[in-house]
Amino acid sequence: MTDLSRAARCAAGALLVAAAGCVSTDPADDRAAASAAATARLGFPVSLADGPDSTESGAAPLSSDDAIRMALASNPSLRQRLAEIDAARATLAQTSTPPNPMVELMLAPPVGGAGGTAVFAAVTQQIGWLLRRPAALDGDEARLRAATLTAADSAVALVADVRLAWIDVRAAEAQCEAAARGHAAAERAALATRSLAESGAASDADRAADDALVSDARRDAARAERDLATARAAFAAAVGRADLARAWRTDGRWPDLPASLDEGNAAPELRLDVLASESLVVAADADCARVGASRLGDIALGLAYDRQSMDTADEATLGPTLTVEVPIFDRGDARMAEAVARRTQAIWACREARTRAAVEAREAAEIYAALTRAWRDGSERRVAQVRAAHAAIVAEHAAGLASARDVAALEMQLVEAERDAIDDRREASIAMVRWMRSRGPAERPQLAGGAS
């Protein structure tokens, strides 16, 4: 048994050498790489490590950045993308792990009172995986990179979605405040008209018209409150915190809207979703190579010990064994055809992602430029003009040259102009966020390799 023990030790040593190249199942570095890619893309610190959900209650004024931190900790969709990183890391670790050796034992005592005992023992190791291992590792590493980039892109998309939802809440708050002031101005106008009608200076038709304006203003205020409740519910869904659907307030800050965009560093072809699609093409290429290597079939090497104990003799043999799969029925044609088709699919998906990124970036820049002009040169300028007229009539009223109804009527015009400006500012702010989402980083993100 000395030779068999020595052979077993050699086989175990070979397996230990093979196992030394195994990949870790710990996805911490991959999550850190996704965090770094998202941070570099956003210029905002992003942490995708597991941790307790945010305990922020939302009772205090909530800034856009605070909302983003809550979402990164609680959003279910992002947590799913991170789980995909973990799964891809585990798949890579499994691919790098050599198959277990097979041990076969047989003991055949004599039957019928004649002959002797036969003993057979064999240890075999499948080595065909060594031929497929390089391509399989390349494919799994590429899929891990794609999962990492997809998670980072999901974080970027989540930040954009949260900013958009937060902008909607901010705009709805402003609309509620303006609608309340409009309602109060309509009430003052109706009261002034009622006084004029009692003195004969206004007709019943004027009084009825102003009462109708009050009803319209009350309706607008109620609709503004409904829109605010809807915006808060959508925001709660975006951050993954249903408990935030109750009343809370933003910090009142609008995003900065530059008059012109700096497109010098915009590189939509380096967007994280585009790079993820490129990694999937690399994975598809590796799958084709792996399937090609698998056409050779499985090969196993081993060591066999055979001893025959007879009445007159005792014979034993020890020698190597070789098992080779003969590809007669399954030659891998179907697997290769599937791999080639999936490679073609990945290539076209990558081209589609590149085209979509370029179109979105160009369209977003054009939309932002148009909406910013509409707000800054249109509705915002009109607000300034009506505000100046309102200040003038307030001065005239103080001098006894204008009635309280005239002041209230112009105040309603000012509220209307402000509400138009709020809508335009909201649309321009949304366009700004979407333009930022459509951009790519200034340089290609560097991700760590798959082996450890």
C-alpha positions in Angstrom: 0.0 0.0 0.0 3.0 2.2 0.1 2.9 3.1 -3.6 -0.8 3.8 -3.4 -0.3 6.1 -0.4 2.4 8.0 -2.3 0.2 8.3 -5.3 -2.6 9.6 -3.2 -0.4 12.2 -1.6 0.8 13.4 -5.1 -2.8 13.7 -6.3 -3.7 15.7 -3.2 -0.7 18.0 -3.7 -1.7 18.6 -7.3 -5.2 19.5 -6.1 -3.8 21.9 -3.6 -1.8 23.7 -6.3 -4.9 24.0 -8.4 -7.0 25.2 -5.5 -4.4 27.9 -4.7 -5.7 29.9 -7.7 -9.3 29.9 -6.4 -11.2 33.2 -6.3 -12.7 34.6 -3.1 -16.4 34.7 -2.7 -16.2 38.0 -0.7 -17.9 40.7 -2.9 -16.6 43.6 -0.7 -14.0 44.8 -3.2 -16.6 44.6 -6.1 -19.1 46.7 -4.1 -16.3 49.2 -3.3 -15.5 49.3 -7.0 -19.2 50.0 -7.8 -19.2 52.7 -5.2 -16.1 54.3 -6.6 -17.4 54.3 -10.1 -20.7 55.9 -9.1 -18.9 58.4 -6.9 -16.6 59.4 -9.8 -19.6 59.7 -12.1 -21.7 61.8 -9.8 -19.1 63.8 -7.8 -21.2 62.8 -4.8 -20.0 60.2 -2.2 -21.8 56.9 -2.8 -21.5 54.0 -0.5 -23.0 50.7 -1.5 -21.9 48.6 1.4 -24.5 46.8 3.4 -25.8 48.6 6.5 -28.9 49.5 8.4 -31.6 51.5 6.7 -31.6 55.2 7.3 -33.6 56.2 10.4 -34.2 59.7 9.1 -37.8 60.5 9.9 -38.3 63.2 7.3 -39.9 65.5 10.0 -37.2 68.1 9.6 -36.6 69.9 6.3 -35.0 67.4 4.0 -32.3 68.4 1.5 -31.8 66.7 -1.8 -28.5 65.2 -0.6 -30.1 63.8 2.5 -32.8 62.2 0.4 -30.1 60.6 -1.8 -28.4 59.1 1.2 -31.7 57.6 2.4 -32.3 56.1 -1.0 -28.9 54.5 -1.3 -29.5 52.8 2.0 -33.1 51.7 1.5 -34.0 51.5 -2.2 -35.1 47.9 -3.1 -34.0 48.0 -6.8 -30.5 49.0 -5.9 -30.2 46.3 -3.3 -31.2 43.8 -6.0 -28.4 45.0 -8.2 -25.9 44.6 -5.4 -27.2 41.0 -4.9 -26.3 40.4 -8.6 -22.8 41.5 -7.8 -22.6 38.9 -5.0 -24.0 36.2 -7.2 -21.5 37.0 -10.0 -18.7 36.9 -7.6 -19.8 33.5 -6.3 -20.1 32.2 -9.8 -16.6 33.3 -10.6 -15.3 31.6 -7.4 -17.2 28.4 -8.4 -15.7 28.4 -11.9 -12.1 28.8 -10.5 -12.7 25.8 -8.1 -11.4 22.5 -9.4 -13.8 19.5 -9.5 -13.6 17.0 -6.7 -11.6 13.8 -7.2 -13.5 10.6 -7.6 -12.6 7.5 -5.4 -13.7 4.1 -6.5 -13.4 1.0 -4.2 -14.4 -2.6 -4.9 -14.1 -5.7 -2.6 -15.2 -9.0 -4.2 -15.0 -12.0 -1.9 -15.1 -15.4 -3.4 -18.5 -17.0 -4.2 -19.1 -20.8 -4.4 -16.1 -21.8 -2.2 -13.5 -21.4 -4.9 -11.1 -18.7 -6.0 -9.9 -15.8 -3.9 -10.7 -12.2 -3.0 -10.5 -9.3 -5.5 -9.7 -5.8 -4.3 -9.8 -2.8 -6.6 -9.2 0.9 -5.7 -8.9 3.9 -8.0 -8.5 7.7 -7.6 -9.3 9.8 -10.6 -9.3 13.5 -11.3 -11.2 15.3 -14.0 -8.7 17.5 -16.0 -10.8 18.5 -18.9 -11.9 21.6 -16.9 -8.4 22.9 -17.2 -8.9 23.3 -20.9 -12.2 25.2 -20.4 -11.1 27.1 -17.2 -9.3 30.1 -18.9 -12.3 31.0 -21.1 -14.8 30.3 -18.4 -12.9 32.6 -16.0 -12.7 35.3 -18.6 -16.5 35.1 -19.2 -17.3 35.1 -15.5 -14.9 38.0 -14.8 -16.6 40.0 -17.6 -20.0 39.2 -16.2 -18.8 40.3 -12.8 -17.6 43.6 -14.3 -20.9 44.0 -16.0 -22.8 43.4 -12.7 -20.5 45.9 -11.0 -21.0 48.6 -13.6 -24.7 47.9 -13.7 -25.0 48.4 -10.0 -23.0 51.6 -10.2 -25.2 52.8 -13.1 -28.3 51.9 -11.0 -26.9 54.1 -8.2 -26.5 56.9 -10.7 -30.0 56.4 -12.0 -31.4 56.2 -8.5 -29.7 59.5 -7.6 -31.3 61.1 -10.7 -34.7 59.6 -9.8 -34.5 60.9 -6.3 -33.5 64.3 -7.4 -36.4 64.4 -9.9 -38.8 63.3 -7.2 -37.4 65.8 -4.7 -37.8 68.6 -7.4 -41.4 67.6 -7.8 -42.0 67.9 -4.1 -40.2 71.3 -4.0 -42.3 72.6 -6.9 -45.5 71.2 -5.4 -44.7 73.0 -2.1 -44.1 76.3 -4.0 -47.3 75.8 -5.9 -49.2 75.2 -2.6 -47.8 78.4 -1.1 -48.6 80.4 -4.2 -52.1 78.9 -4.5 -52.8 79.8 -0.9 -51.7 83.4 -1.5 -53.9 83.5 -4.7 -56.8 82.3 -2.7 -56.2 85.0 0.0 -55.9 87.6 -2.7 -59.2 86.5 -4.3 -60.9 86.7 -0.9 -59.6 90.2 -0.5 -60.7 91.2 -4.0 -64.2 89.7 -3.4 -64.5 91.5 0.0 -63.5 94.8 -1.6 -66.0 94.3 -4.4 -68.7 93.5 -1.9 -68.0 96.8 -0.1 -68.1 98.7 -3.4 -71.4 97.0 -4.3 -72.9 98.0 -1.0 -72.0 101.6 -1.8 -73.2 101.4 -5.3 -69.7 101.7 -6.9 -69.8 98.1 -8.2 -72.5 96.0 -9.8 -73.9 92.6 -8.7 -72.2 91.2 -11.8 -68.8 92.4 -10.5 -69.6 90.8 -7.2 -70.6 87.5 -8.8 -67.5 87.5 -11.0 -65.2 88.0 -8.0 -67.1 85.3 -6.0 -66.4 82.9 -8.9 -62.7 83.8 -8.8 -62.7 82.9 -5.1 -64.2 79.5 -6.0 -61.6 79.0 -8.7 -58.8 80.0 -6.3 -60.1 77.6 -3.7 -60.2 74.8 -6.3 -56.6 75.6 -7.4 -55.4 75.5 -3.8 -57.1 72.1 -3.2 -55.5 70.7 -6.4 -52.1 72.0 -5.4 -52.5 70.2 -2.0 -53.4 67.0 -3.9 -50.4 67.4 -6.2 -48.1 67.8 -3.2 -49.5 64.6 -1.6 -48.9 62.8 -4.8 -45.4 64.1 -5.2 -44.5 63.1 -1.6 -45.8 59.6 -2.2 -43.7 59.3 -5.4 -40.7 60.5 -3.5 -41.3 57.9 -0.7 -41.4 55.2 -3.4 -38.1 56.5 -4.9 -36.2 56.3 -1.7 -37.8 53.1 -0.6 -39.4 54.6 2.5 -43.2 54.3 2.6 -43.3 56.0 6.0 -42.2 59.3 4.3 -45.5 59.6 2.5 -46.8 61.7 5.4 -46.3 65.5 5.5 -42.7 66.7 5.5 -40.9 69.6 3.9 -37.8 70.1 1.7 -35.2 72.6 2.6 -36.5 74.9 -0.1 -33.4 75.0 -2.3 -33.7 74.7 -6.0 -30.9 73.2 -8.2 -28.5 75.6 -9.8 -29.4 76.2 -13.4 -26.4 77.5 -15.4 -27.1 79.6 -18.5 -25.0 77.3 -20.6 -23.8 73.7 -20.3 -20.2 72.6 -20.2 -20.2 69.7 -22.6 -16.4 69.4 -22.9 -16.2 66.4 -20.5 -19.4 64.7 -21.6 -18.6 61.3 -23.0 -21.8 59.3 -23.4 -19.8 56.4 -24.9 -18.2 55.9 -21.5 -21.5 55.8 -19.6 -21.6 53.0 -17.1 -24.5 51.2 -18.8 -22.6 51.3 -22.1 -19.5 49.9 -20.5 -21.6 47.2 -18.9 -22.9 46.2 -22.3 -19.3 46.1 -23.6 -18.4 43.7 -20.8 -21.2 41.4 -21.8 -19.8 41.2 -25.3 -16.5 40.2 -23.8 -18.3 37.5 -21.8 -20.1 36.3 -24.9 -16.7 36.0 -26.7 -15.4 34.0 -23.8 -18.4 31.7 -23.8 -17.7 30.9 -27.5 -14.1 29.9 -26.6 -15.3 27.9 -23.6 -17.8 25.9 -25.7 -15.2 25.4 -28.4 -12.9 23.9 -25.7 -15.7 21.7 -24.4 -16.0 19.9 -27.7 -13.0 17.8 -26.8 -15.0 16.1 -24.1 -14.2 15.3 -20.5 -10.8 13.8 -19.7 -9.9 12.2 -16.4 -6.5 10.9 -15.1 -6.1 8.6 -12.1 -4.3 5.8 -10.4 -5.7 2.3 -10.0 -4.7 -0.5 -7.7 -5.9 -4.1 -8.4 -5.2 -7.1 -6.3 -6.3 -10.7 -6.9 -5.9 -13.2 -4.1 -6.1 -16.7 -5.4 -5.6 -20.1 -3.7 -2.3 -20.6 -5.5 -1.2 -17.0 -6.2 -1.5 -13.4 -5.0 -1.2 -10.8 -7.8 -1.4 -7.0 -7.5 -1.1 -4.2 -10.1 -0.8 -0.5 -9.7 -0.9 1.9 -12.6 -2.3 5.0 -14.2 -5.8 5.3 -15.7 -7.1 7.5 -18.5 -10.8 8.2 -19.2 -11.7 10.1 -22.3 -15.2 11.1 -23.4 -15.8 10.2 -27.1 -18.0 12.9 -28.7 -20.2 10.7 -31.0 -23.8 11.9 -30.3 -23.2 15.3 -28.7 -20.4 17.1 -30.5 -21.3 20.5 -29.1 -22.8 21.9 -32.3 -26.0 23.1 -30.6 -24.0 24.7 -27.8 -21.8 26.5 -30.2 -24.7 27.8 -32.2 -26.3 29.1 -29.1 -23.1 30.7 -27.9 -22.6 32.4 -31.3 -26.2 33.6 -31.3 -25.9 35.1 -27.8 -22.7 36.8 -28.9 -24.5 38.4 -31.8 -27.2 39.5 -29.5 -24.7 41.0 -27.1 -23.0 42.9 -29.9 -26.2 44.5 -31.1 -27.3 45.3 -27.6 -24.0 47.1 -27.1 -24.5 49.1 -30.3 -28.0 50.0 -29.2 -26.7 51.2 -25.8 -24.1 53.4 -27.5 -26.6 54.9 -29.9 -29.1 55.5 -27.1 -26.5 57.1 -24.9 -25.4 59.5 -27.7 -29.0 60.4 -28.6 -30.1 61.0 -25.0 -27.1 63.2 -24.3 -27.7 65.4 -27.4 -31.5 65.6 -26.8 -31.1 66.3 -23.1 -28.7 69.2 -23.8 -31.1 70.8 -26.4 -34.1 70.4 -24.1 -32.3 71.9 -21.2 -31.2 74.9 -23.2 -34.7 75.5 -24.5 -36.4 75.1 -21.1 -33.9 77.3 -19.3 -34.5 80.1 -21.7 -38.3 79.7 -21.3 -37.9 80.1 -17.5 -35.2 82.7 -17.3 -36.1 84.9 -20.3 -39.9 84.2 -20.2 -41.8 83.4 -17.0 -39.2 84.7 -14.6 -39.0 88.0 -16.4 -42.7 88.2 -16.5 -42.7 87.7 -12.7 -40.3 90.6 -12.3 -42.5 92.8 -14.5 -45.8 92.0 -12.7 -44.0 92.4 -9.3 -42.9 95.9 -10.3 -46.5 96.7 -11.3 -47.8 95.3 -8.1 -45.3 97.4 -6.0 -46.5 100.5 -8.0 -50.1 99.9 -7.4 -49.5 99.3 -3.7 -47.9 102.7 -3.5 -50.8 104.2 -5.4 -53.2 102.6 -3.0 -51.3 104.0 -0.1 -51.6 107.5 -1.7 -55.3 106.9 -2.2 -55.0 106.6 -6.0 -56.0 103.0 -6.3 -58.6 100.8 -4.6 -58.0 97.7 -2.5 -59.7 95.7 -5.2 -57.1 96.9 -7.8 -54.3 95.8 -5.5 -55.8 92.4 -4.9 -56.5 91.9 -8.6 -52.8 92.6 -9.4 -51.7 90.4 -6.6 -53.7 87.6 -8.2 -51.9 88.3 -11.5 -48.6 88.1 -9.7 -49.5 84.8 -8.1 -50.5 83.5 -11.6 -47.1 84.6 -13.0 -45.2 83.0 -10.1 -47.0 79.7 -10.6 -46.1 79.7 -14.3 -42.5 80.4 -13.3 -42.6 77.6 -10.8 -43.7 75.2 -13.5 -41.0 76.4 -15.9 -38.3 76.3 -13.2 -39.4 72.7 -12.4 -39.2 71.6 -16.0 -35.8 73.3 -16.4 -34.5 71.6 -13.2 -35.7 68.2 -14.4 -34.0 68.8 -17.7 -30.8 69.6 -15.9 -30.9 66.4 -13.9 -31.7 64.3 -17.0 -28.8 65.9 -18.8 -26.5 65.1 -16.0 -27.8 61.5 -16.1 -27.2 61.2 -19.8 -23.5 62.2 -19.6 -20.6 59.9 -19.2 -17.5 60.2 -17.0 -14.4 62.1 -18.2 -12.5 58.8 -18.3 -13.1 55.1 -18.3 -13.6 53.8 -14.7 -10.9 51.3 -13.5 -12.3 48.2 -11.8 -10.3 45.6 -9.9 -9.7 42.2 -11.5 -11.7 39.1 -10.6 -9.0 37.0 -9.0 -7.8 37.4 -5.5 
